[in-house]
Amino acid sequence: MPFVPARWRTRMNNLRVEFDAKRLGVSVAEFEASMTPIGRRLEPGEVAPLVVYLAGREASVVTGQAFNIDGGFLMI
């Protein structure tokens, strides 16, 4: 499957996923399963714990980091 920037499940991305699945002639479920190595789209709530941590005092020493929350996409 081609690169798709809509790996997160949001209302806006849902429209993109439906459009791309139709364009490619596959079901939405098949298309979603091919989007990440974990075989599904990512839910917004899955990033929330990291956001809360980084916004808190406990992360005051965390500097200059890049966190790739993408279901393993960059690992392939």
N, C-alpha and C positions, 0 to 999 in steps of 0.2 A: 504494500500500500504506500502511497505517497506521503510525504510529510504533512501532517495536519496540526495546526497550532491550537486546536480545540480539545485538548486532552482533558481539561477540567469540565465537570458537569455544571453548566450554568444555563440560564434561559437563553442567553445570546448564543452560546456555543451549541446548544441543542439544535438551533436552526441550521447552523453551519454543518453539523454532523449529518442531519437529515438530507441536506442538499448534496453533500459529497457522496453519501451512500447511494442516493438516487443516481447521481452522475456516473458513479462507478458500476451501477447495476448490482449492488449487493444490499442485503438487509442492514438496517441500522445496527442490529445486534452483532452481525458479522463484522461490520466496520468498526464498531466500538471495541470488539475483542482484539482487533489488529492494531489498535492505536498505541498500546504500551506492552512491554514484556510481561506485565502482570495480568494482561488479558482483559482489562476493563478501563473505563474512564475513572478519573480521580474525583473524589467528592470534596467540596470546599471545606468541610469540617475536618478533613484529614491534615490540612495545613494549619488549622487554628491553634493546636497546642504549641507548635513552633513559634507562631506569631506572638502568642501570649508570653512564652518564655523570653523571646528576644526583646519584648517590650518591658520586661521586669528587671528588677535590680540584680537578680541572679546572673543575668547575661551582661553585666556591665563590663566584663573583661573580654567579651567576644568582639573581636574587631576584624575587619577585612576578610570576611568569610563569604563564600558563595554556597548557598544551599540549593541543590537541584532536587526539587520535589516534582518528579515527573514519571513516577511509576517504572523507573529503570530505563527510560527512553534513551538517555545519553550514554548508557552503558553498552548499548549494542553497536 
